[in-house]
Amino acid sequence: MMTSQNSMYGSNDTIANIGAIENPKTTLERCAANVNDFIDYIEELYDDCSERGFHIVPRTLFDIGINVIMSYTPLDFLEAMIENSNEYWDEIYRKDEKFFDENIDRVFTGTGIDSSNVGVFKSLMKAEDENGNLVIDKEKRDVIWKYMHSFVRLCINHIHERRGPKVQITVNERGQIMTNSEGKEMKVPIYIAKYMEDIDLMKYFSLYGKGVKNCKRVFSDKFFVDSQGEPVELVRK
């Protein structure tokens, strides 16, 4: 199966095979759903530009790039995204426009988008009308930023799952279970596996979690939080 979570899709199912998912449950299902939605939106922008007389690239080349992306499995897409985008997560969070000029090609390397198709995306974002105004205006750019943020959140969730989170009962030097002032067992959250250890997961959870609608509902079952809903420090076993 796709992950340890329950899923009706196999590990070899491509994003195209999975298609639109009405109620995605696992991280990889949400990845497939988001990529499908993202591609639909990019196609809308491309068609709008073409209708307005801005021909970025021939439609055949554009479609080739889309088909390649859709031929990837959600796992392959997401792990490539993690590997190639994590150093830009601060930049993406800030919605720094230079990201589209300088780093979008690096982020999508290995996710099924070759350099020429990444160039298409960059050209789309930089296209100007006869008055020098961006064809893709602020409202449309904000939608694209929302998709980029959603991909980063999926990366964070995937890393967390791959690290194998569990709760460990705390014992003292004599092997006795420690209890708190209420007599309840003291427990500490830990990760039992190593995966992308150079990424400060708690930093990015705090960064991308705050200010998100239904943050606690979205993240509480993915991250360890204290009684106030704030992330707690995770320790290595």
Long-range contacts (C-beta under 8 A, 24 or more apart in sequence): 2-26, 2-28, 2-29, 2-74, 2-75, 3-27, 3-28, 3-75, 3-161, 4-161, 5-161, 11-73, 11-75, 12-73, 13-73, 13-74, 14-70, 14-71, 14-72, 14-73, 15-69, 15-70, 15-71, 15-72, 15-73, 15-74, 15-77, 16-67, 16-70, 16-71, 18-74, 27-78, 27-154, 27-157, 27-158, 27-161, 28-74, 28-75, 28-78, 28-158, 29-74, 30-154, 31-74, 31-77, 31-78, 31-151, 31-154, 31-158, 32-74, 34-147, 34-150, 34-151, 34-154, 35-69, 35-70, 35-74, 35-77, 36-70, 37-147, 38-147, 39-66, 39-69, 39-70, 41-143, 41-144, 41-147, 42-66, 42-121, 42-124, 45-124, 45-136, 45-140, 46-124, 49-124, 49-127, 49-135, 49-136, 52-129, 52-135, 54-127, 54-129, 54-135, 56-120, 56-123, 56-124, 56-127, 57-120, 57-123, 61-116, 61-117, 61-120, 62-117, 62-120, 64-117, 65-113, 65-114, 65-116, 65-117, 65-120, 68-112, 68-113, 68-114, 68-117, 69-111, 69-112, 69-113, 70-112, 71-112, 72-111, 72-112, 76-111, 76-112, 77-111, 77-112, 78-154, 78-155, 78-158, 79-158, 80-109, 80-110, 80-111, 81-107, 81-108, 81-111, 81-151, 81-154, 81-155, 82-155, 82-158, 82-159, 82-196, 82-199, 83-110, 84-108, 84-109, 84-110, 84-111, 85-151, 85-152, 85-155, 86-155, 86-196, 86-199, 89-152, 89-155, 89-204, 89-207, 89-208, 90-207, 92-145, 92-148, 92-149, 92-152, 93-149, 93-152, 93-207, 93-208, 95-142, 95-145, 100-125, 100-126, 101-126, 149-208, 152-204, 152-208, 153-208, 153-212, 153-218, 156-201, 156-204, 156-205, 156-208, 157-222, 159-195, 159-196, 159-199, 159-201, 160-201, 160-222, 160-223, 161-222, 162-193, 162-195, 162-196, 163-191, 163-192, 163-193, 163-194, 163-195, 163-201, 164-191, 164-192, 164-193, 165-189, 165-190, 165-191, 165-192, 165-224, 165-234, 166-190, 166-192, 167-224, 168-237, 188-235, 189-224, 189-232, 189-234, 189-235, 190-234, 190-235, 190-236, 190-237, 191-234, 191-236, 191-237, 192-237, 201-234, 202-231, 202-233, 202-234, 205-231, 206-231
